[in-house]
Amino acid sequence: MKTLWTFGDSFTERYTDKYNWSQDYIKWKGYVPKVYGDIISDKLNIDLKNMAKAGSDNYTILERVCENVDKIKDDDLIIIGWSAPIRFRLVNQNETKWISIRESNKNEIDLFGKMISESTLQEILINRTALLYTNEVNNWIKLLNQTFKYNKIIQWSPFIKNFNGIYLNEFNRIKNETNVELKDHHPSEMGHIELANRFISIINKNII
């Protein structure tokens, strides 16, 4: 059976009680809403492999695709949601796992012990605002389009303007649905429906 593979960060991962923002939204809704991958899977009657993880940087997203490249069949659908290029990753002080660094968690300096200073993290974040980091993602997009040339593949981002993927930033967000009772910028249930409908339209028109 055909499978839909989704990769990305918190804009693609399912709502879960692992994160405060998601937990609060689930509590506000009274149930766990579906994300765009679930909606597409239901509408097209195909399996779903959601490989996204909240807070991921683009290196981690690319690595997750690479880890699954031998499992993706030629007729499978692929949707990759790229994150902000400013994010990057470093190995923790025990050298046992990657830690994704973004502006909101740069103060988690204790994860690195004496390996990295807070000022170094800040300097790297400033450096990564350069356009070359967007061009880096563009080259990955080109590579993956060639790697999966027998698949329908959509590469998009709510963060990166003027790149070689699809920039999608106009959709309903949690803060909109809750009238800012929850001040969160992630897609709401309606936002995920909007994204799913947009992706299904692209899939059906085969204009990827």
Number of C-alpha atoms within 10 A of each C-alpha: 8 16 17 23 22 24 26 29 23 19 24 25 20 21 20 15 14 9 11 10 17 19 15 15 24 16 11 13 12 9 9 17 18 17 23 27 25 22 19 22 18 12 11 11 13 15 18 20 14 18 18 23 18 17 20 24 23 24 18 22 21 19 11 16 22 12 10 11 13 8 10 17 14 12 14 20 22 21 19 24 25 28 25 21 23 20 20 20 16 15 14 18 16 9 9 8 11 13 18 20 22 20 12 8 10 15 15 12 17 13 15 17 12 9 11 15 13 13 12 11 19 16 10 14 19 12 12 17 14 12 11 11 15 20 15 12 22 16 12 16 21 12 12 18 17 11 11 18 11 13 16 20 23 20 19 22 19 16 14 19 14 10 15 17 20 17 17 15 15 11 17 19 22 23 17 19 15 15 10 12 11 16 13 17 14 20 25 23 21 19 20 25 21 17 23 20 16 13 19 17 12 15 15 10 9 10 10 14
